[in-house]
Amino acid sequence: MKNITISSKYQVVIPKEIRDQLGLKPGQELRAVVHGDRLELIPVRPVNEMRGFLKGINTDVPREGDRL
C-alpha cells in the first residue's frame, strides 16, 4: 500500500511500481468508482484485450432448479 498526495490542482501521481504492476500507460483512461468513503481507480481496457481472461475458471457452481 502506498500513500499519495493530492496536488493543489487536485492531481495525483500513481507510483511507478503500481504503474508497472498494472501495465498502465500515459494517456490511458481510468474509471473512478466511489464506495462510501473509498475511491477506486479501475483501468479501462479494450474488449479485445480481455479475450481469454476467464480461461480455466471453475464453472461448477450450484444452480437453482429454474436455472438449469
C-alpha positions as CSV (number, residue, x, y, z in Angstrom):
1,M,0.0,0.0,0.0
2,K,1.3,3.4,-0.9
3,N,0.3,6.9,0.2
4,I,-0.1,9.6,-2.4
5,T,-0.7,13.3,-2.1
6,I,-3.3,15.4,-3.9
7,S,-1.7,18.5,-5.5
8,S,-3.1,22.0,-5.4
9,K,-4.6,21.3,-8.8
10,Y,-6.3,18.1,-7.4
11,Q,-3.9,15.8,-9.4
12,V,-2.3,12.6,-8.1
13,V,0.7,10.7,-9.3
14,I,0.4,6.9,-9.4
15,P,3.7,5.4,-8.1
16,K,5.9,3.8,-10.7
17,E,5.8,0.3,-9.1
18,I,2.0,0.4,-9.3
19,R,2.0,1.6,-12.9
20,D,4.4,-1.1,-13.8
21,Q,2.4,-3.8,-12.0
22,L,-0.8,-2.8,-13.7
23,G,0.8,-2.1,-17.1
24,L,-0.6,1.5,-17.1
25,K,0.5,3.8,-20.0
26,P,0.4,7.6,-20.4
27,G,-3.0,8.7,-21.7
28,Q,-4.7,5.5,-20.6
29,E,-8.2,6.0,-19.1
30,L,-9.1,5.0,-15.6
31,R,-12.7,4.7,-14.3
32,A,-13.2,6.3,-10.9
33,V,-15.6,4.5,-8.6
34,V,-16.7,5.7,-5.1
35,H,-17.6,3.1,-2.5
36,G,-18.7,5.0,0.7
37,D,-15.5,6.9,1.7
38,R,-13.2,5.0,-0.6
39,L,-12.1,5.8,-4.2
40,E,-11.1,3.1,-6.6
41,L,-9.4,3.7,-9.9
42,I,-10.0,0.9,-12.4
43,P,-8.1,0.8,-15.7
44,V,-10.4,0.8,-18.8
45,R,-9.2,-2.0,-21.0
46,P,-10.2,-2.6,-24.7
47,V,-12.6,-5.5,-25.2
48,N,-10.0,-7.4,-27.4
49,E,-7.5,-7.2,-24.6
50,M,-10.0,-9.1,-22.3
51,R,-10.2,-12.1,-24.6
52,G,-9.4,-15.3,-22.7
53,F,-9.0,-13.7,-19.2
54,L,-11.5,-16.2,-17.8
55,K,-9.9,-19.2,-19.3
56,G,-9.8,-22.1,-16.8
57,I,-12.4,-20.6,-14.5
58,N,-14.4,-23.1,-12.4
59,T,-18.0,-23.2,-13.7
60,D,-19.1,-25.9,-11.3
61,V,-21.5,-23.8,-9.2
62,P,-24.7,-24.9,-7.5
63,R,-27.7,-23.7,-9.6
64,E,-31.3,-23.1,-8.6
65,G,-33.8,-25.5,-10.2
66,D,-35.2,-23.0,-12.6
67,R,-31.6,-22.1,-13.9
68,L,-30.7,-25.5,-15.4
